[in-house]
Amino acid sequence: MIALIDYQAGNLTSVRKALAAVGAEVFVPRAAKELATAAAVIVPGVGHFQATRMLDRAWVDAIVNRVSEERPLLGICLGMQWLYESSEEAPDLRGLGLLSGSCVRLQPNSRDLKVPHVGWNSLALRAGDTWITDGVPDGSQVYFTHSYVAPVTGDTIAVTEHGGPFAAVVQRAHVAGVQFHPEKSGEVGLTMLRNFVRLAG
């Protein structure tokens, strides 16, 4: 079963419905030790990076242990930002640190572009060996709602523009993150969730 982490930072109901739609069995662990039996882990989330304070050392250790055992990990929106070392939204907090870099606030270069970035935008896919975007066409539209973004690095496999490029999808081995909400992104989002579930076995 796939563990869906609840740290009071998002609507788990819509994510659970999307996962059920792609045939995934999901549970919400009440304690970090319950991750020991998880086939994979998803960290969702919306809102302020401060919310990740709830993911204390016990949760971090449990998640890192599953990753070290080659179990897939997916971060969604705020959950993706948490995969990085830090965010300027809450500079006193450390992220999980599985991906290098720090998240920063969007800086639109036009009065027509607003922060937060809310709505549909396109994915520019990068070439490479990617499992999370398998079957997703270049230019696909997905649904965003966020003010902070991760940098474009070697782990970035899809880029979106909003006043400048940012990492929309990232992947390193069996760890992946999406800045948008797959549960609100129609068939494109469901395709990525299917890919994650397939990797989880």
PAVOPA-975064 format. One record per atom (N, C-alpha, C): x, y, z. Coordinates in pm, whole numbers, padded with zeros to 5 digits, always signed. Layout:
<nodes>
XYZ...
</nodes>
This chain:
<nodes>
+00083-00120+00000+00000+00000+00000+00087+00126+00000+00030+00233-00052+00101+00361-00060+00063+00447+00060+00165+00501+00127+00142+00587+00242+00124+00731+00195+00013+00792+00235-00016+00931+00204+00001+01011+00334+00104+01096+00338+00140+01164+00462+00048+01282+00489-00012+01283+00608-00101+01391+00650-00029+01476+00754+00016+01597+00715+00078+01687+00811+00000+01818+00818-00132+01804+00796-00225+01916+00809-00192+02030+00712-00154+01994+00590-00116+02098+00493-00179+02073+00357-00303+02031+00357-00366+02011+00227-00487+01922+00236-00559+01916+00126-00680+01836+00118-00645+01696+00070-00635+01603+00163-00600+01466+00126-00712+01397+00050-00836+01445+00069-00950+01377+00007-00939+01370-00144-00903+01484-00208-00895+01485-00354-00779+01401-00403-00668+01399-00329-00554+01316-00368-00591+01168-00355-00660+01132-00247-00702+00992-00229-00796+00949-00340-00887+01037-00380-00982+01002-00488-00908+00979-00619-00809+01064-00647-00732+01047-00770-00653+00917-00769-00595+00885-00654-00520+00760-00643-00613+00639-00655-00732+00649-00597-00829+00540-00612-00868+00522-00757-00877+00634-00831-00915+00629-00972-00813+00555-01057-00687+00552-01012-00583+00481-01087-00552+00345-01023-00637+00301-00932-00626+00167-00876-00530+00149-00761-00491+00259-00696-00394+00248-00587-00463+00219-00454-00399+00139-00373-00442+00119-00235-00361+00214-00147-00431+00294-00068-00368+00402+00007-00404+00393+00154-00308+00429+00241-00339+00446+00382-00271+00572+00432-00326+00631+00537-00271+00751+00598-00210+00710+00732-00078+00702+00741-00013+00659+00866-00033+00761+00978-00059+00710+01097-00076+00798+01213+00057+00822+01285+00153+00735+01260+00285+00749+01323+00391+00712+01220+00508+00769+01235+00616+00748+01139+00653+00601+01125+00645+00526+01233+00685+00385+01229+00599+00303+01134+00478+00352+01101+00390+00279+01010+00441+00280+00866+00537+00367+00837+00593+00371+00701+00678+00248+00670+00713+00172+00771+00801+00057+00752+00744-00045+00655+00611-00048+00640+00548-00145+00551+00497-00082+00422+00520+00046+00402+00467+00115+00285+00543+00076+00159+00470+00050+00051+00532+00021-00077+00588+00148-00141+00531+00262-00104+00574+00391-00158+00517+00500-00067+00567+00622-00082+00527+00733+00003+00495+00854-00083+00384+00921-00049+00348+01047-00114+00337+01155-00008+00405+01268-00032+00397+01384+00056+00326+01495-00024+00196+01517+00001+00124+01624-00067+00142+01755+00009+00057+01854-00019+00062+01976+00060+00036+02102-00019-00028+02197+00048-00047+02333-00004-00020+02429+00112+00007+02555+00077+00024+02654+00183+00168+02686+00211+00194+02728+00334+00324+02783+00376+00422+02672+00410+00550+02697+00379+00655+02599+00408+00664+02569+00558+00616+02661+00642+00616+02637+00786+00540+02509+00823+00443+02470+00740+00365+02350+00768+00452+02226+00776+00566+02228+00706+00653+02110+00706+00722+02089+00840+00708+02185+00932+00763+02168+01066+00704+02044+01134+00582+02007+01093+00517+01889+01150+00591+01760+01114+00668+01764+01007+00745+01647+00964+00877+01647+01041+00870+01598+01163+00985+01603+01252+01085+01492+01221+01185+01478+01307+01295+01385+01282+01246+01242+01262+01144+01202+01337+01093+01065+01323+01038+01042+01183+00961+01139+01131+00906+01126+00996+01017+01132+00891+01110+01225+00909+01221+01236+00813+01299+01106+00806+01333+01051+00921+01410+00926+00923+01333+00813+00858+01203+00805+00886+01122+00697+00829+01112+00709+00677+01095+00833+00628+01086+00854+00483+01220+00824+00416+01328+00873+00473+01461+00848+00417+01492+00699+00418+01450+00628+00520+01471+00483+00525+01401+00413+00410+01277+00454+00380+01205+00391+00268+01275+00423+00136+01321+00546+00122+01391+00583-00002+01519+00502-00016+01591+00482+00095+01716+00405+00091+01690+00258+00055+01568+00214+00080+01528+00078+00043+01466+00073-00097+01485+00183-00171+01443+00197-00310+01291+00191-00326+01220+00241-00227+01076+00258-00240+01050+00397-00298+00956+00412-00391+00931+00541-00454+00876+00646-00357+00914+00770-00383+00867+00885-00306+00821+00993-00403+00701+01048-00378+00647+01155-00463+00608+01274-00376+00659+01392-00410+00619+01516-00345+00528+01595-00437+00415+01644-00383+00318+01720-00461+00311+01862-00407+00333+01962-00494+00325+02104-00462+00418+02138-00346+00364+02173-00229+00451+02200-00114+00536+02078-00082+00482+01960-00103+00557+01836-00079+00678+01824-00170+00667+01875-00293+00784+01876-00382+00889+01974-00330+00846+02093-00286+00942+02191-00235+01017+02137-00114+00949+02056-00034+01010+01998+00086+01122+01899+00052+01122+01847-00071+01229+01755-00112+01365+01825-00119+01363+01959-00130+01487+02036-00143+01547+02068-00006+01657+02137-00009+01730+02167+00115+01660+02272+00201+01594+02368+00135+01532+02477+00210+01440+02557+00120+01371+02654+00182+01288+02749+00107+01301+02885+00173+01311+02989+00093+01320+03123+00150+01188+03166+00214+01082+03088+00194+00955+03116+00260+00965+03095+00412+01049+03003+00453+01072+02975+00596+01219+02937+00612+01309+03035+00609+01452+03007+00606+01507+02937+00729+01431+02936+00838+01479+02869+00958+01456+02718+00954+01379+02672+00856+01348+02529+00847+01433+02463+00740+01467+02338+00764+01536+02257+00664+01436+02169+00591+01460+02150+00463+01380+02057+00388+01437+01916+00404+01381+01823+00330+01429+01685+00337+01571+01672+00284+01606+01754+00185+01744+01758+00136+01782+01647+00040+01682+01577-00017+01715+01474-00115+01752+01536-00249+01705+01658-00274+01740+01732-00395+01815+01858-00355+01913+01896-00434+01996+02013-00402+01927+02142-00443+01947+02246-00360+01895+02377-00394+01792+02426-00295+01751+02552-00316+01653+02616-00230+01540+02672-00314+01418+02667-00261+01302+02722-00330+01292+02872-00304+01246+02945-00405+01240+03090-00397+01102+03139-00442+01071+03265-00407+00943+03323-00445+00944+03358-00594+00831+03335-00658+00814+03377-00797+00830+03527-00808+00894+03571-00916+00915+03714-00942+00867+03747-01083+00737+03763-01101+00686+03793-01236+00747+03920-01293+00777+03917-01421+00841+04032-01486+00740+04115-01565+00612+04093-01538+00507+04165-01609+00389+04189-01516+00320+04301-01534+00202+04330-01454+00089+04232-01482+00096+04164-01596-00008+04068-01632+00007+03935-01558+00122+03915-01496+00148+03791-01424+00134+03814-01274+00055+03731-01211+00025+03748-01069+00093+03641-00984+00111+03674-00857+00155+03578-00756+00052+03582-00644-00004+03466-00606+00037+03332-00650+00001+03301-00796+00072+03206-00849+00048+03152-00982-00064+03049-00968-00182+03084-01017-00298+02996-01004-00359+02973-01141-00378+02846-01176-00444+02811-01300-00363+02715-01385-00405+02701-01508-00345+02604-01600-00224+02664-01669-00121+02580-01686-00001+02621-01757+00061+02496-01818+00153+02517-01910+00206+02405-01987+00339+02352-01933+00364+02226-01965+00489+02160-01929+00579+02150-02051+00701+02197-02039+00803+02177-02142+00891+02062-02096+00873+01945-02156+00945+01826-02113+01089+01829-02161+01178+01777-02076+01318+01764-02111+01347+01618-02146+01439+01600-02239+01474+01465-02281+01547+01393-02168+01530+01261-02163+01601+01183-02063+01521+01060-02024+01579+00981-01937+01517+00858-01891+01424+00892-01774+01298+00916-01804+01204+00961-01703+01086+00866-01694+01054+00821-01573+00939+00733-01556+00814+00810-01515+00829+00920-01443+00710+00990-01392+00631+01057-01504+00698+01097-01614+00629+01164-01725+00605+01070-01843+00623+00941-01823+00600+00844-01931+00456+00856-01982+00441+00877-02111+00308+00888-02170+00248+01027-02164+00323+01125-02113+00274+01263-02105+00329+01342-02223+00242+01399-02307+00291+01476-02422+00354+01608-02382+00455+01649-02456+00515+01781-02435+00409+01887-02457+00411+01990-02373+00313+02097-02383+00184+02071-02309+00175+01959-02237+00053+01928-02163+00021+02037-02061-00107+02061-02043-00155+02160-01947-00185+02093-01813-00138+02157-01705-00163+02107-01569-00199+02226-01480-00255+02195-01363-00311+02300-01276-00218+02333-01160-00182+02462-01151-00092+02510-01047-00165+02601-00949-00116+02604-00826-00150+02709-00730-00036+02719-00628+00051+02821-00645+00171+02832-00562+00235+02968-00580+00321+03004-00483+00396+03129-00489+00546+03107-00491+00590+02988-00451+00732+02955-00444+00764+02843-00541+00888+02840-00588+00927+02744-00691+01065+02688-00662+01089+02571-00718+01220+02509-00711+01303+02549-00833+01436+02552-00817+01522+02591-00930+01527+02482-01037+01559+02526-01157+01581+02432-01268+01723+02378-01255+01734+02247-01232+01864+02182-01213+01869+02055-01298+01972+01977-01277+01984+01851-01349+01876+01750-01314+01806+01772-01202+01697+01683-01163+01563+01723-01226+01561+01837-01296+01438+01887-01355+01408+01815-01486+01287+01761-01497+01251+01691-01621+01135+01759-01695+01076+01863-01634+00978+01946-01703+00983+02085-01644+00976+02184-01731+00987+02324-01693+00858+02397-01729+00817+02490-01643+00704+02578-01673+00752+02722-01657+00691+02813-01733+00726+02954-01728+00616+03035-01659+00656+03118-01564+00565+03218-01507+00653+03333-01458+00685+03423-01550+00780+03528-01520+00923+03481-01525+00944+03359-01563+01074+03294-01567+01053+03144-01553+01153+03065-01589+01139+02919-01582+01153+02866-01440+01077+02764-01408+01092+02695-01280+01069+02546-01300+01115+02467-01203+01100+02322-01211+00956+02284-01184+00890+02224-01282+00752+02180-01267+00744+02032-01232+00839+01954-01284+00849+01812-01251+00996+01779-01232+01027+01707-01126+01164+01666-01098+01168+01516-01073+01283+01459-01099+01301+01316-01075+01449+01286-01053+01476+01211-00951+01609+01156-00929+01589+01012-00884+01629+00918-00971+01607+00774-00943+01458+00753-00914+01424+00699-00795+01285+00668-00763+01219+00776-00678+01281+00896-00673+01222+01012-00605+01174+01110-00712+01049+01156-00698+00994+01250-00796+00912+01357-00725+00893+01469-00794+00811+01576-00740+00741+01649-00852+00620+01697-00824+00544+01778-00920+00499+01905-00848+00524+02022-00910+00484+02148-00848+00334+02172-00862+00274+02114-00962+00131+02129-00985+00053+02023-00905-00079+02028-00920-00165+01931-00851-00214+01826-00950-00157+01706-00948-00202+01603-01044-00348+01565-01024-00396+01575-00900-00535+01538-00872-00634+01637-00932-00584+01754-00978-00669+01855-01040-00634+01877-01186-00549+01790-01241-00494+01811-01376-00543+01711-01479-00662+01658-01457-00723+01571-01557-00641+01448-01588-00648+01405-01714-00583+01280-01754-00431+01288-01744-00374+01407-01765-00229+01421-01754-00184+01391-01612-00253+01447-01514-00220+01420-01375-00239+01274-01339-00348+01216-01387-00374+01075-01357-00268+00985-01420-00219+01022-01538-00114+00944-01602+00011+00940-01515+00048+01055-01458+00167+01057-01372+00144+00977-01244+00024+00984-01189-00004+00903-01070-00001+00755-01105-00050+00718-01221-00041+00578-01265+00105+00534-01274+00188+00620-01329+00331+00586-01341+00392+00563-01205+00355+00647-01108+00407+00630-00972+00358+00500-00910+00230+00473-00925+00173+00350-00869+00238+00226-00933+00263+00235-01064+00327+00123-01135+00468+00097-01079+00541+00204-01054+00677+00187-00999+00672+00130-00858+00567+00166-00783+00552+00114-00647+00525-00036-00645+00479-00086-00757+00453-00231-00768+00324-00271-00703
</nodes>
